[in-house]
Amino acid sequence: MPRTTKSLTAKAKHKKILSSTKGHYGARSRLYKTAKQSNIKALQYAFRDRKNKKRSFRSLWISRINAGARDLGVSYSVLINSLSKKNITLDRKILSEIAIADSATFEKIVKTATN
């Protein structure tokens, strides 16, 4: 009876890692040991940046709302405070879209909130 080897399992494991590091530079996509390290780091970055993406988009929305509000003579903080006092529940994503795409509606929202 021939001895059992792990060649099939190892090949599959190596193939999985090497295919996931396709596009990485140099040995990071060619050598298993380096590719495995590169893959682990890439997954860490991906996890971290999924959180950072949310943070940076919120920051972008706030900048857009602030720009739109200042054109109408109101600061961002005053606008958000007024909206919450009047129980107008529009999230920052929607507010920023309105500020960019439909300035007339945004102006009505600002007037309603600040009056």
Secondary structure, 3 states (H helix, E strand, C coil): CCCCCCHHHHHHHHHHHHHHCCCCCHHHHCCHHHHHHHHHHHHHHHHHHHHHHHHHHHHHHHHHHHHHHHHCCCCHHHHHHHHHHCCCCCCHHHHHHHHHHCHHHHHHHHHHHHC
